[in-house]
């Protein structure tokens, strides 16, 4: 991941040779780790959040996408605020706000409160996170920066691996009966301690020629993105009224207006939120498309993967976290190796990573098709490891390769725009995959029920139920299963299900038979929906493979390597 560095000071801060700079590094790395973990840790908590807050599927999408959108639209502005008012000051403001927002997330009593708190987390995270790299840049002398940035990269890999595992452990432990809430509340002692140490050990710095803020640009681009993402997330729950399509269509002229305003802003004072002249550089547009499309696939995959494991297969949060560990381990291993391979392979490392992801997703589809709802974690391991190797082969060198054709003086601005597009891509991916996955759960429910009904009828008759009663129970089961699969709130009990349950009251054996059939149908429905959404992932990474050919070759590009090291 990269952050905007266009206005990061290039000189050393006074006293940068002080041994305390390593304590300062530890503080900012802990802050970065805390924020990065909060991105991945939420996935394993989704079912627990749904049950506790009676959250709809759309609510869950907003918990993920709301954070990413807020982070994206504030990221460049967060960097500029640090350049103008001081990086230490903005780091501490961001850390304090992120910690407070984490507390609000952990104390949330309704889905709306949790969504609002996650958006607040994203906003303060976008204020805090750019200061991490800027502080490293101005605190360490040139000969030590590579080591400091290397530790930052290792922190990203560690956060990726530990997030789902820590989340699973916390939820499994059910500390004080709080279920999912400790995944957010654990940030409080960490944040408070980091603030105390930062106040003493961080050195204040500002940019000598900081760019001005662009609040109008932020408002316009936020409006354009919400016009696109909001109907994608809410459309299914609302039955796709006409305004949802009008809203998505309206996002196009609003975003076009943003581009026009940014040109005006540059002519006015030279400080647009996004420098539109970047898009005149031939390699930048395909690079942005590559980054945006690639990151559409990552959070989308982990959303459906978590729902499939925990709701579809009834894996515990810890079991789900351990199941996904091969993906994270493969990503960490490939990330470490890929950075060394870029000087040799250039952009081909991105091609190889994209193809590995395609192969891994196809292998995952095959595994789910073969084993269905009875699949085990061990059977998923090879495909997930392959996916992780592909992901790590792309993420680590992505910024370096994409920026290889960018002019050196534009590398910082381009890096900020690139990171913003990555986050926007992730939010759009979550919105799109929700339309596909939740739509499939409902649309294929009738067919899944028909597959299960013959076995249900045979088991009911084996339990001694008369034929007429068997048909009545089977018909009730089919209606209940369809209604539950199409429900907006997965925790709600449809009226048809309540009626079916009343029919089985007093008949213990019949109840067990129906429950077993429901378990089989649920596993099949979620497995088929997950398997089909993997086609979305395959399409995403095939598109990335093709886009790589439009990028310049990063081998031997000193400017690109320097930009990559700084990012």
matplotlib code that plots the C-alpha trace (Angstrom):
import matplotlib.pyplot as plt

x = [0.0, 1.2, 0.3, 0.7, 4.2, 4.2, 4.7, 6.8, 9.9, 13.1, 15.5, 16.2, 14.5, 16.7, 18.1, 17.3, 20.5, 19.1, 18.7, 15.1, 14.2, 13.8, 11.3, 9.4, 9.5, 8.0, 5.2, 4.2, 4.5, 2.2, -0.3, -0.1, -0.5, -3.5, -5.2, -4.3, -5.5, -8.9, -9.4, -9.0, -10.2, -13.8, -14.3, -14.3, -16.7, -19.4, -21.7, -21.3, -22.2, -25.2, -26.6, -26.0, -27.2, -29.8, -27.9, -28.9, -26.6, -26.6, -25.6, -22.6, -21.5, -21.6, -19.4, -16.8, -17.3, -18.1, -14.6, -12.9, -14.7, -14.1, -10.4, -10.1, -11.7, -9.8, -6.4, -4.7, -6.2, -4.9, -1.4, -1.7, -3.0, 0.2, 2.3, 0.6, 0.0, 2.6, 2.9, 3.3, 0.2, -1.9, -0.6, -1.8, -5.1, -5.6, -4.6, -6.8, -9.8, -9.2, -9.0, -12.2, -14.0, -12.8, -14.5, -17.7, -17.5, -17.1, -20.0, -22.4, -26.0, -27.4, -26.1, -26.4, -24.2, -21.6, -21.6, -21.2, -18.4, -16.6, -16.9, -15.4, -12.6, -11.9, -11.7, -9.3, -7.3, -6.8, -5.5, -3.2, -1.8, -0.1, 1.8, 3.5, 5.5, 6.1, 7.4, 9.7, 10.9, 11.8, 13.1, 15.6, 18.7, 18.8, 21.1, 18.6, 15.3, 15.4, 15.6, 12.7, 10.6, 11.4, 10.1, 7.0, 6.5, 6.9, 4.3, 1.8, 2.5, 2.2, -1.1, -2.5, -1.6, -2.6, -5.9, -8.2, -6.5, -6.6, -10.2, -11.1, -9.4, -11.1, -14.5, -14.0, -12.9, -16.1, -14.4, -16.8, -19.6, -18.9, -18.7, -17.4, -16.8, -13.3, -11.9, -12.5, -12.1, -8.6, -7.5, -8.2, -5.2, -2.9, -4.0, -3.7, -0.2, 0.9, -0.3, 1.6, 4.9, 4.3, 3.9, 7.4, 9.4, 8.0, 9.7, 7.4, 7.9, 6.1, 6.6, 8.3, 6.0, 2.8, -0.1, -3.3, -6.5, -9.2, -12.4, -14.7, -12.9, -13.4, -17.1, -17.7, -15.8, -17.5, -20.9, -20.0, -18.8, -21.9, -24.2, -22.5, -22.0, -25.1, -27.6, -25.4, -25.4, -29.1, -30.7, -31.4, -33.0, -35.2, -36.2, -34.2, -36.6, -35.9, -34.0, -31.2, -30.4, -30.8, -28.4, -25.7, -26.1, -25.9, -22.5, -20.9, -21.6, -20.7, -17.3, -16.8, -17.6, -15.0, -12.4, -13.3, -13.2, -9.7, -8.4, -9.8, -8.4, -4.9, -5.1, -6.3, -3.7, -1.8, -3.2, -5.9, -6.9, -6.0, -3.7, -5.5, -2.2, -1.1, -3.6, -1.7, 1.2, 0.6, 1.2, -0.7, -4.3, -3.7, -1.8, -4.8, -7.2, -5.0, -4.8, -8.5, -9.7, -7.2, -8.4, -12.0, -11.3, -9.6, -12.2, -15.0, -13.4, -12.9, -16.5, -18.0, -15.4, -16.2, -19.9, -19.6, -17.4, -19.3, -22.9, -22.9, -20.7, -21.1, -17.4, -16.5, -14.7, -11.4, -11.9, -12.6, -9.5, -7.3, -8.8, -7.8, -4.3, -2.7, -3.8, -2.1, 1.1, 1.4, 0.9, 3.6, 6.1, 5.5, 5.6, 9.1, 10.3, 8.6, 10.4, 13.7, 12.4, 11.2, 14.7, 14.8, 11.2, 9.9, 6.2, 6.1, 5.9, 2.4, 1.4, 2.6, 0.8, -2.4, -2.2, -1.5, -4.6, -6.7, -5.3, -6.0, -9.5, -10.2, -8.7, -11.0, -14.0, -13.0, -12.5, -15.9, -17.6, -16.1, -16.6, -19.5, -20.8, -18.7, -15.4, -12.7, -10.0, -7.3, -9.0, -9.0, -5.4, -3.7, -6.0, -5.8, -2.0, -1.8, -4.1, -1.9, 1.2, -0.5, -1.7, 1.8, 3.4, 1.2, 0.7, 4.4, 5.8, 2.5, 3.4, 6.9, 5.9, 2.9, 4.9, 7.9, 6.7, 5.8, 8.0, 10.1, 8.5, 5.0, 5.8, 4.4, 1.1, 0.7, 1.3, -1.4, -3.9, -3.0, -3.6, -7.0, -8.1, -7.1, -9.4, -12.2, -11.9, -12.2, -15.4, -16.9, -15.9, -17.7, -20.8, -20.8, -20.1, -23.0, -25.4, -24.1, -23.7, -26.9, -28.8, -27.6, -28.5, -32.1, -32.4, -31.1, -32.9, -35.8, -33.5, -31.5, -34.7, -35.9, -32.6, -33.1, -36.8, -36.6, -34.3, -36.4, -39.6, -37.8, -36.5, -39.9, -41.6, -38.9, -39.7, -43.3, -45.0, -48.1, -47.8, -50.2, -48.3, -45.0, -46.1, -47.3, -44.1, -42.0, -44.0, -43.6, -39.9, -39.5, -41.4, -39.5, -36.1, -36.9, -38.2, -35.1, -32.7, -34.4, -34.7, -33.0, -32.3, -30.6, -31.4, -35.1, -37.5, -39.9, -43.6, -43.4, -40.6, -42.5, -45.5, -43.3, -41.8, -45.2, -46.1, -43.1, -43.9, -44.3, -42.6, -39.0, -37.9, -39.6, -37.9, -34.5, -35.1, -36.2, -33.2, -30.8, -32.4, -32.2, -28.5, -27.8, -29.8, -28.0, -24.6, -25.4, -26.9, -24.0, -21.5, -23.0, -23.3, -19.7, -18.5, -20.2, -19.0, -15.5, -16.1, -16.1, -12.7, -11.4, -12.7, -11.0, -7.6, -7.8, -8.4, -5.4, -3.3, -4.2, -3.7, -0.2, 0.9, 0.0, 2.5, 6.2, 8.8, 10.1, 13.5, 16.3, 14.1, 15.8, 13.0, 10.4, 12.4, 12.9, 9.2, 8.5, 10.9, 9.3, 5.8]
y = [0.0, 3.5, 6.9, 10.4, 11.6, 14.6, 17.1, 15.0, 16.8, 15.5, 16.8, 15.4, 16.7, 18.3, 15.5, 12.8, 11.0, 10.7, 7.0, 7.8, 7.8, 4.1, 4.5, 7.0, 4.4, 1.8, 4.1, 4.9, 1.3, 0.2, 2.8, 1.6, -2.0, -1.2, 0.4, -2.3, -5.0, -3.3, -3.6, -7.4, -8.3, -7.2, -10.0, -12.8, -10.8, -10.4, -13.2, -12.3, -8.7, -9.8, -11.9, -9.4, -6.2, -7.8, -6.3, -6.8, -7.8, -4.2, -3.1, -5.4, -4.1, -0.6, -1.6, -2.6, -0.2, 2.9, 2.6, 2.3, 5.2, 7.5, 6.5, 7.1, 10.5, 11.9, 10.3, 13.0, 15.8, 14.0, 14.1, 17.8, 18.6, 17.1, 19.1, 22.3, 22.0, 19.5, 15.7, 14.9, 17.0, 15.4, 11.9, 12.4, 13.9, 11.0, 8.4, 9.9, 10.1, 6.5, 5.3, 7.1, 5.8, 2.2, 2.7, 3.8, 0.8, -1.6, 0.1, 0.3, -0.7, -0.5, -1.2, 2.5, 3.4, 0.9, 2.1, 5.7, 4.8, 2.8, 5.9, 8.0, 5.4, 5.7, 9.5, 9.6, 6.7, 8.8, 11.6, 9.4, 7.0, 9.5, 10.9, 7.5, 7.5, 11.3, 10.9, 8.1, 10.3, 13.3, 11.4, 9.1, 10.0, 8.7, 5.7, 4.4, 5.0, 1.7, -0.2, 1.9, 1.4, -2.3, -2.6, -0.8, -3.3, -6.1, -4.5, -4.6, -8.3, -9.1, -7.2, -9.1, -12.4, -11.7, -9.8, -12.7, -14.9, -12.3, -11.6, -15.3, -15.7, -12.7, -13.7, -17.4, -16.3, -14.1, -11.9, -10.7, -11.9, -9.1, -11.4, -9.3, -6.1, -6.7, -6.6, -2.8, -2.2, -3.8, -0.6, 1.6, 0.6, 0.4, 3.8, 5.5, 4.0, 5.0, 8.6, 8.9, 7.7, 9.7, 12.9, 12.4, 10.8, 12.1, 15.2, 17.8, 18.7, 20.6, 20.9, 24.1, 24.5, 22.6, 22.5, 24.1, 22.1, 21.5, 21.1, 21.6, 18.8, 16.5, 17.2, 16.8, 13.5, 12.2, 13.0, 11.3, 8.1, 8.0, 8.3, 5.2, 3.1, 3.8, 2.3, -0.7, -1.5, -0.6, -1.5, -5.2, -4.4, -1.7, -3.8, -1.7, 1.3, 3.6, 6.2, 3.7, 3.5, 7.3, 7.7, 5.5, 7.4, 10.7, 9.8, 10.1, 13.8, 14.6, 12.8, 14.5, 17.8, 17.0, 16.6, 20.0, 21.7, 20.2, 21.8, 25.1, 24.6, 24.0, 27.2, 29.1, 28.2, 25.1, 22.8, 20.6, 17.4, 15.4, 16.9, 16.0, 16.5, 13.1, 11.5, 12.8, 10.5, 7.5, 4.8, 6.4, 5.6, 1.9, 1.9, 3.4, 1.0, -1.9, -0.8, 0.0, -3.3, -5.4, -4.0, -4.6, -8.3, -8.5, -7.2, -8.7, -12.1, -12.0, -10.8, -13.8, -16.2, -15.3, -15.5, -18.8, -20.3, -19.0, -18.7, -21.3, -24.0, -22.9, -22.6, -20.7, -17.3, -18.9, -21.9, -19.4, -17.3, -20.4, -21.6, -18.4, -18.4, -20.1, -17.2, -14.7, -16.8, -17.2, -13.4, -12.6, -15.1, -13.8, -10.2, -10.7, -12.5, -10.3, -7.1, -8.8, -10.1, -6.7, -5.7, -8.9, -9.4, -5.9, -5.7, -9.5, -10.1, -8.5, -10.7, -13.8, -12.7, -12.1, -15.5, -17.2, -15.6, -16.8, -20.3, -20.2, -19.0, -21.7, -24.3, -23.0, -23.3, -26.9, -27.7, -26.3, -28.0, -31.4, -31.3, -28.8, -28.1, -30.9, -29.3, -29.1, -26.5, -28.9, -29.4, -25.6, -25.1, -25.6, -23.3, -20.6, -20.8, -20.4, -17.3, -15.8, -16.3, -14.5, -11.6, -11.1, -11.1, -8.1, -6.0, -5.5, -4.3, -2.7, 0.9, 0.6, -0.8, 1.5, 4.6, 3.5, 5.6, 8.7, 11.7, 11.9, 15.3, 13.7, 10.5, 11.7, 13.0, 9.9, 7.7, 9.5, 9.2, 5.5, 4.7, 6.5, 4.6, 1.4, 2.1, 3.3, 0.1, -1.9, -0.2, -0.6, -4.3, -4.9, -3.2, -5.2, -8.6, -8.0, -7.6, -10.8, -13.0, -12.1, -12.2, -15.7, -16.9, -15.9, -16.8, -20.3, -21.2, -22.9, -25.2, -26.0, -26.9, -29.1, -31.0, -31.6, -32.4, -36.1, -37.0, -35.0, -36.9, -40.2, -39.4, -38.1, -41.3, -43.3, -41.4, -42.7, -39.5, -40.2, -39.3, -36.4, -34.9, -35.5, -33.5, -30.7, -30.5, -30.7, -27.9, -25.8, -26.5, -25.3, -22.1, -21.4, -22.0, -19.7, -16.9, -17.2, -17.1, -14.0, -12.2, -8.8, -9.6, -13.0, -13.2, -12.7, -15.6, -15.4, -16.1, -19.3, -20.6, -19.9, -21.8, -24.7, -24.9, -25.0, -28.0, -29.9, -29.1, -32.2, -34.4, -34.6, -36.9, -34.8, -31.7, -33.4, -34.5, -31.1, -29.4, -31.8, -31.0, -27.3, -27.6, -29.5, -26.9, -24.0, -25.5, -26.1, -22.7, -20.8, -23.1, -22.6, -18.9, -18.6, -20.8, -18.6, -15.3, -16.7, -16.1, -12.4, -12.8, -14.7, -11.9, -9.2, -10.8, -11.7, -8.0, -7.1, -9.6, -7.8, -4.3, -5.1, -5.1, -1.4, -0.5, 0.5, -2.0, -1.2, -2.9, -0.6, 2.4, 4.3, 6.8, 4.1, 2.2, 5.3, 6.0, 2.4, 2.5, 5.7, 4.1]
z = [0.0, -0.7, 0.6, -0.8, -0.5, -2.8, 0.0, 2.4, 3.4, 1.8, 4.4, 7.9, 10.9, 13.6, 15.8, 13.3, 14.4, 17.9, 18.9, 19.9, 16.2, 16.4, 19.2, 17.0, 14.2, 16.5, 17.4, 13.9, 12.9, 15.7, 14.6, 11.0, 12.2, 14.2, 11.3, 8.8, 11.1, 11.5, 7.7, 7.6, 11.1, 10.4, 7.9, 10.4, 12.7, 10.1, 11.2, 14.9, 14.1, 12.1, 14.9, 17.6, 15.8, 13.5, 10.6, 7.0, 4.3, 3.1, 6.5, 6.5, 3.1, 4.4, 7.4, 4.9, 2.0, 4.2, 5.8, 2.5, 0.9, 3.8, 3.8, 0.1, -0.1, 2.8, 2.1, 0.0, 2.2, 5.2, 3.8, 3.0, 6.5, 7.9, 5.5, 6.5, 10.2, 11.2, 10.8, 14.4, 15.3, 12.6, 13.4, 17.0, 16.0, 13.6, 16.2, 18.9, 16.5, 15.3, 18.8, 19.7, 16.6, 17.5, 20.9, 19.3, 17.0, 19.9, 21.8, 18.8, 19.6, 16.1, 12.6, 11.8, 14.7, 13.7, 10.1, 11.2, 13.5, 10.8, 8.5, 11.3, 11.6, 7.9, 8.1, 11.0, 9.6, 6.4, 8.6, 10.5, 7.9, 5.5, 8.4, 9.0, 5.8, 6.0, 9.5, 8.4, 5.5, 7.6, 10.7, 9.1, 7.2, 3.6, 4.4, 7.0, 5.1, 3.2, 6.5, 8.0, 4.9, 4.9, 8.4, 7.3, 4.5, 7.0, 9.2, 6.3, 5.8, 9.5, 9.8, 6.8, 8.4, 12.0, 11.4, 10.7, 13.3, 16.1, 15.2, 15.3, 18.7, 20.2, 19.0, 20.0, 23.5, 23.8, 26.4, 29.1, 26.8, 24.3, 21.2, 18.3, 20.2, 21.4, 17.9, 18.1, 21.8, 21.8, 20.0, 23.1, 25.2, 22.1, 20.9, 24.3, 24.8, 21.3, 21.9, 25.1, 23.5, 20.3, 22.4, 23.7, 20.9, 17.6, 16.1, 14.5, 10.8, 8.1, 4.4, 3.3, 0.3, 1.2, -1.3, -0.3, 0.6, -1.9, 0.1, -2.9, -4.8, -1.8, -1.6, -5.3, -5.7, -2.5, -4.0, -7.2, -5.5, -3.2, -6.2, -7.6, -4.6, -2.5, -5.0, -5.6, -1.9, -1.1, -4.5, -3.6, -0.3, -1.9, -4.9, -7.4, -7.8, -10.8, -8.7, -8.1, -11.8, -12.2, -9.3, -10.9, -14.2, -12.4, -11.0, -14.4, -15.0, -11.3, -11.6, -15.0, -13.2, -10.6, -13.4, -14.8, -11.4, -10.7, -13.9, -12.7, -9.2, -10.7, -12.8, -9.7, -7.1, -8.3, -5.6, -7.0, -5.1, -8.2, -10.8, -14.1, -16.1, -14.6, -17.0, -20.0, -19.1, -21.3, -18.6, -15.8, -17.0, -17.5, -14.2, -12.4, -14.1, -13.1, -9.4, -9.2, -10.8, -8.9, -5.6, -6.6, -6.2, -2.8, -0.3, -2.4, -2.2, 1.6, 2.2, 0.3, 1.6, 5.2, 4.7, 2.9, 5.7, 8.7, 7.6, 4.9, 6.4, 10.1, 10.7, 13.9, 13.6, 14.7, 12.3, 9.4, 10.3, 10.4, 7.1, 5.4, 6.9, 3.8, 1.7, 4.0, 4.4, 0.6, 0.2, 2.7, 1.1, -2.4, -1.3, 0.1, -3.0, -5.6, -4.6, -5.4, -8.7, -10.1, -11.3, -13.2, -14.4, -14.5, -15.2, -15.9, -12.1, -12.2, -15.1, -13.3, -10.1, -12.0, -13.6, -10.3, -8.9, -11.8, -11.4, -7.6, -8.1, -10.7, -8.3, -5.6, -7.8, -8.6, -4.9, -4.0, -6.9, -5.9, -2.1, -1.9, 1.6, 3.1, 2.2, 4.8, 5.5, 4.4, 1.0, 0.5, 1.5, -1.9, -3.8, -1.1, -0.9, -4.7, -4.5, -1.8, -3.8, -6.7, -4.4, -2.9, -6.4, -7.3, -4.2, -3.2, -6.6, -7.9, -7.0, -8.3, -11.7, -12.2, -11.4, -13.5, -16.4, -14.3, -14.3, -11.1, -10.1, -10.3, -8.4, -5.1, -6.5, -8.7, -5.6, -3.7, -6.5, -7.0, -3.3, -3.4, -6.5, -4.8, -1.9, -4.1, -6.1, -3.0, -2.0, -5.4, -5.4, -2.1, -3.5, -6.8, -5.2, -2.8, -5.7, -7.3, -4.2, -2.3, -5.6, -6.2, -2.7, -3.5, -7.2, -6.9, -3.6, -5.4, -7.4, -4.2, -2.4, -5.2, -5.0, -1.3, -1.3, -2.5, 0.4, 2.8, 1.8, 2.1, 5.6, 6.7, 5.6, 7.3, 10.4, 10.2, 8.8, 6.6, 2.9, 3.2, 6.1, 4.4, 1.4, 3.6, 5.6, 2.3, 0.8, 3.9, 3.9, 0.3, 1.0, 4.1, 2.5, -0.4, 1.9, 4.2, 1.2, -0.2, 3.2, 3.6, 7.3, 7.6, 11.3, 10.9, 10.9, 7.9, 8.6, 6.4, 8.6, 11.8, 10.4, 9.3, 12.8, 14.4, 12.2, 13.5, 17.2, 19.3, 16.6, 17.6, 14.9, 12.2, 13.6, 13.3, 9.8, 8.7, 10.4, 8.7, 5.3, 6.0, 6.9, 3.7, 1.6, 3.3, 2.7, -1.0, -1.6, -0.1, -1.8, -5.2, -4.7, -3.6, -6.4, -9.0, -7.5, -8.1, -11.8, -10.9, -9.3, -12.4, -14.7, -12.5, -12.5, -16.2, -16.9, -14.7, -16.7, -19.9, -18.5, -17.4, -21.1, -21.3, -18.5, -19.0, -18.0, -14.5, -14.9, -14.2, -13.8, -11.0, -10.6, -10.3, -7.8, -5.7, -5.8, -4.8, -1.9, -0.6, -0.9]

ax = plt.figure().add_subplot(projection="3d")
ax.plot(x, y, z, "-o")
ax.set_aspect("equal")
plt.show()
